[in-house]
Each structure stands twice: as structure tokens, then as C-alpha cells.
């Protein structure tokens, strides 16, 4: 190879190296963050920035971008392991699920824990294995709470209170460790006795409690459905009573007015009014009876009540 060819090859190699270096620099000068992530930027190994979703630029080889999923719920399985695809339990971890209750009974309790990253910097650099620390904290509080609870509470009606207490205690511990994680939920996935016979008995107890709750809810629903009907009936009775009250008041007022009118006539002519009232009383208490009153001095009679027609109705027809 001639000296000229060697020089040309050297130039081509240098240009190719420069192009490759340039491409590497360009490819390392930007990064993309999606909407579920944050990026922790370090300059010479020191944290200098935290960036949100979007395309960002950095200095190649000097700055590094570490992507962290922050808006994603993560899970911990305690006492069991499941298939990530269909959540089917594939194995039971006895050293995690088997524990002793406060009344010295052995139970198998599985827990499902949800958490997320609250601080990406602390998550990356405050500890080497933050998830393992969280798991140990949760397990510690689980054994603490279950170990102070009765077996009935663990297996039947005390699960909600147990879950809440474990969550609160673990959150306090997480604040003290300050590893950048936030606990969002703790749930009892399954709880049962280690033997089939006792487990079936407790399942029967749980079924009875559920039936009791269903009956209470049904009764409550029936009560709620009857309340509007009863209120309507009460309203109707009240309105009827008000109507009867007003009717009696009006009748009393009318009778008072009639009495006052009669009394006025009585004052104008007491004897005639007295006689008319006497005749009306006789007509009311002796209906249909012909009453003859002797008012003549010579023994004759004068028919006053009832007043009969002066003509023959049959003859008129």
C-alpha cells in the first residue's frame, strides 16, 4: 500500500470515529420521560435536578438521567406468590403467612400490600433495597397486630380494623426510615386455620355472620321503604283531624250566631218566641203527631201543630 493510500485510510477512519463519537454524544444528550415517571438528574454523581414528563436535554457523559416510576402502584405479596398475568396463586410461603394470634391460635394469613414511590431521590439513594425494607416493616407490624388480636377477629369480623392498624403503624415506621416510599393499602388476602376441620367450622361462622348482616340490611331496607308510607298516613290523619277541628269550630260559631239571633228575637217578643220554641221542641220530639192545644175559654180547640194543608192534595190531583 502506498503512502497516499495509507493517509486516505487514516483520514476515513478518523472521520468515521468522529461521526460515531458525534452520534454517541447526540444520542446521550437527550432523554424522554413518560407521564408515569420522573427523572433524577445527576451531574458528576451529584443530584442536580428532577424532571417530569417530556423530552429533556443533558450534558453527555457528565450528566445521567435515572428514570423512576412514581405514578404507578406497586405490590407486595406476603404469605403467597401469584402469577402476574392472571393473579392465580402459584405457591404459599408458610414462613410468611403462618403466625400466632393473641389467644395462642395458629392461623395462616396472606396480605396484599400496595405502595408507590413518593420521593424518587430518596428511593434511589437513601437505601440499597427500599422494597425489602418496606416488606420487613409490614411483616413486623402484621405479626405485631395479629399477635395482639383474637382468632375470631382475624378470621371473621375484625379484618378491617386489623388492616387499618397495620397500615397506620407501617406508615409511621416508613416516615422514620424515610426511604422515599409511601404505603397506600394493606389488605388481608386470605385468612384460615391450618387444619381443614377447624377451617370449615370458621367458614360456617363467617357464613352465619354474613347471613345475619344480610338479614339486618333487608330489615333496614324494609323499614326505609315503609317510612314514606307511614309518614303519608300520618300526614293524612293530621289533615283530617285539622279538617274536623275546623268543621266543629265553624259549626259552633254557626250555632252561636243562631243562638244570638234567637236571643235577639226573644228580647223583642219573649212570649211569642217562647211559645214558638215550645212548639218546635214538640215537633222535634214528637214527629208526625198531630198536636192540639186548647186555647179557648169555652172549651173549643185550636189546631196549631203540625200545620196541615188547607186543601185536599188528592182532590187537586
Beta strands, then each sheet from edge to edge (+ up, - down):
strand 1: 30-33
strand 2: 37-43
strand 3: 46-51
strand 4: 54-57
strand 5: 63-69
strand 6: 74-78
strand 7: 80-82
strand 8: 89-92
strand 9: 98-100
strand 10: 106-117
strand 11: 181-193
strand 12: 291-293
strand 13: 302-305
sheet 1: 1+ 4-
sheet 2: 3+ 2- 5+
sheet 3: 6+ 10- 9+
sheet 4: 6+ 10- 11+
sheet 5: 7+ 8-
sheet 6: 12+ 13-
end
